[in-house]
Amino acid sequence: MENIAFHLGNGSAIWFWEDHWIGKRSLRDSFPSIYRLTVRKDRPINSFFSQSESGLVWDISCCRNLYNWEVAHFAELLDCLSRVTPSQTNPDKIIWTKDKSSQFSVKSLYASLLPSSPPATLASPFIWKYPAPPKYIGFAWLASRNRILTVDNLMKKGMQLANICLCCMGYDESVNHLLVHCPFISQIRQDFFSRFNISGCVPASASSFLAYWHGFKLGKVRSKVWKMAIMAIWWAVWKERNDRCFNNAQASA
């Protein structure tokens, strides 16, 4: 179903939560915490809205009152829904996402089945040659695949948690945030960069950041320190995150 999306018509043939009809993925995947609380799940879109004198009204009933952190997600869902207007007459349409025309073709299906070239990430052979302890390498390998148990990944497994980064207390916790974009690790990284007189733009994801880090050529001796540093920094930040979460302990960057 990843090659199929839906264009909203009257909402009678598209499943509200499960189908990909708004945004980049299904609402179930975009708002998992709200989906788990909803009373109605396997229903078409037209069972979630009604017309009133004031206009379109969406009805997303939950089985209990929302916590404060869930209210923000619920408001984001309603904001997303406010951008679409169902039709009263036109039927829903299926869109084939692998072709610019939105029409299915055997050629586009065949092209989508061909393997693409893997990106240069920690999966590349160079990772196993880094002069770092095995636990550092193993952790970085998992992080590059978004497999460490950050709050967002725990929520995908069904746990109901308040998604907040404990290292900065300002953003949702994810692998990319914690290990690349969080102000806490950014300060550590900037201090380390200054020792090597290096500056540059930070890539968006943990996997691309590792490839970016690997690309620096600093000489034989300095390269060993450089290559181990990213592993050590990530491991230290992960330990700090766990200390704040489980031991109520906190250290500065």
VENGIUR-V415126 format. One line per field, one symbol per residue. ss: DSSP state (2 for helix, 1 for strand, 0 for the rest). psi: psi as a letter, one per 20 degrees, with the letter a starting at -180 (. if undefined). Layout:
BEGIN
ss: ???
psi: ???
END
This chain:
BEGIN
ss: 0001111000000010000000000022220222222100000122201111001111000100000222222222222220000000000011110000000002222222200000000000222220000222222222220000002222220000000000000000002222222022222222222220000000000222222222000002222222222222222222222222222000000
psi: iijprqppdijijppghhqnipaiaqhhhhmhhhghiqhpfmqrhijirqprhibpppnnpqirqqrghhhghghhghhghiiqoqqihprqqppoijqhijqqqhghgghhipprpqqnaiiqhhhijqmqqhhgggghgghijliqmrghhhhhjipoqoopoihikirqprghggigiphghhggghhghhhjlqqrqprhrgghhghgghipojqgghhggghhghghgggghgggghghghjkqpqr.
END
